[in-house]
Amino acid sequence: MTTPRIDTQVADVIEGLGEWQRALRAQFPIITAHPELAYLDSAATAQKPQAVLDAVHTYLTTTNANAGRGTYPWANRTTTLVEQARDRVKRFLDDPAPERSAVHFTSGTTEGLRSVARDWLPGLLADGDEIVVPVADHEANIAPWLEAQRQLAGQGVHIRVRPMPYQWASGDYDHIALAELAGGRTRFVAATHVHHVYGGDMNIHRIRRAVGPDAVICLDAAQSIGHLPVCVADLDVDFVVFSGHKAMALPGTGAVWARQARGHEFTPGGWSGTPNTVGIASLTAALDWLDAAGTDRIERWTVALAARLTDGLRHLDAYEILGCRASLAADSSVQRRQGIVTFRHHAIDSSDLGFILFSHGFMVRCDQHCQGGAGERTGSVRVSLHLHNTVEEIDRLLAVLATLG
């Protein structure tokens, strides 16, 4: 097949960041050890650069101890490591008031959202209040809020769950409809920063304008942290929840950042057990590495690769690309996809297509992607990119897909 036509802006990004990308790709041992394979599943979990692996080894061989439970040097260093990691998360998020905000470490986004729903949200709401839930996003950003509704109902407090309005043709939130839906009883909005299927930036600044200055916004940032700059001052949200393993840290690591400005103070419930100290050490190292790499450059690179992929796919009649159709051309003037491209073949089941692609060296996600009840119910193939992915991988993938048409 012919190489996809790309516009000058995309070509300039690929050429301008080529040397930077090659140097950083070389820092991923699992990637360089398997040049015959293309890892295209970073939205599920990100691969780890050598700096993160080194930080884990150093911690486990020089400092490993429990935090907050000893007075000897290893324990003191671990306690300090955890506290410094909280500050590191705040700096990474460009927190404008770190002295007031809080960071709570969790096992990942799902636990973090559940902690906000279980331990904080009930104290905000009274009988008759309303919350807005993104019913076509990841299930992890839907189920906790419905659980909170049931928890409150058991206490005699009845709240209304309003589905987030969508522009179904593009997968984006319908901010105009949201402004009409939101009212004086709208106290809380759950939202997603980057959609895990459609790849779109969900324009959180428009949500703030739609719901007004008083409603609390909780942001699922699982697909944005580590992939693009995230500035909480610009977003004006109250919670940012993310998974460390999607940001190049170890699995079982995540965080809740709480602004502590609207509503009562966020304090996780229950007894605080042993933290995942090695995971927290890996998260600090990952955030250091990502800052040094430049999340702005990571975003430009992955967005350019996604544009190249969608521009090629749109010329293959056998495939349907999910999400905004207007963004498919490489010279499109609408907002680009944030390194996630999801599609299905009109005749080949997505699971079968996944096996076929792996036989050619491509590792992709093939299923319903844990969508909420109002989301896509038919399986599809998701390609999710990171800075270690290359133009050659995209072109080779398109060539294989073309043979299946």
Disulfide bonds with the S-S distance in Angstrom:
none
